[in-house]
Amino acid sequence: MDAILVDCLTAVSKSSLVRLLAICIFCTSAFSSLASNTTQITEGDFDYSISEGKATLEKFWKSDNTVITVPSMVQGYEVVAIGEYAFRGTNVQKVVISDGVKTIEEGAFYVCEELTTVQLPSSLEKIETMAFANCFLLNHVNLPKALNFLDVTAFSNCIGLTNLTVDENNPIFTT
């Protein structure tokens, strides 16, 4: 009886191991094909990822620059997003985001304690979770006409934010 049980467990273990190995090979193949579709580039103080012909600003390298302009193009690619936690904890004071950027991803400016001014582009459609959370000195934001998604936590704990205006032609949000 013990020999039969050992044979059954060995068969099950080999079968499970083969399935697990097949899953690992499939996942590795799938992820490497996804990764090969994304290119990383650095220009100035920024790192970008390029995917499907569009750029996302992924990282701002801390520098002495406190006034930052997010460009509309990088090496011929349109910059369409500011990535998750791209500026997190940096010393930026003023940010101008060029037209063409459509999304500010989760925590993009999280804990930028010196940020007082942000100029959002007319192209901006989406501000995600905690995008500007804990930017204590941020005092004015003008939400553009194209904005159609604003996460409820986007400006959480922005205790200095006393002036929030919405473009009068925005069909979703009003002041």
HELIX and SHEET records of a PDB file:
HELIX    1   1 ASP A    2  SER A   36  1                                  35    
SHEET    1   A 5 THR A  38  GLU A  43  0                                        
SHEET    2   A 5 PHE A  46  SER A  51 -1                                        
SHEET    3   A 5 LYS A  54  PHE A  60 -1                                        
SHEET    4   A 5 TYR A  77  ILE A  82  1                                        
SHEET    5   A 5 MET A  73  VAL A  74 -1                                        
SHEET    1   B 7 THR A  38  GLU A  43  0                                        
SHEET    2   B 7 PHE A  46  SER A  51 -1                                        
SHEET    3   B 7 LYS A  54  PHE A  60 -1                                        
SHEET    4   B 7 TYR A  77  ILE A  82  1                                        
SHEET    5   B 7 THR A 103  ILE A 104  1                                        
SHEET    6   B 7 LYS A 126  ILE A 127  1                                        
SHEET    7   B 7 PHE A 149  LEU A 150  1                                        
SHEET    1   C 3 VAL A  67  VAL A  70  0                                        
SHEET    2   C 3 LYS A  94  ILE A  97  1                                        
SHEET    3   C 3 THR A 117  GLN A 119  1                                        
SHEET    1   D 2 HIS A 140  LEU A 143  0                                        
SHEET    2   D 2 ASN A 163  VAL A 166  1                                        
END                                                                             
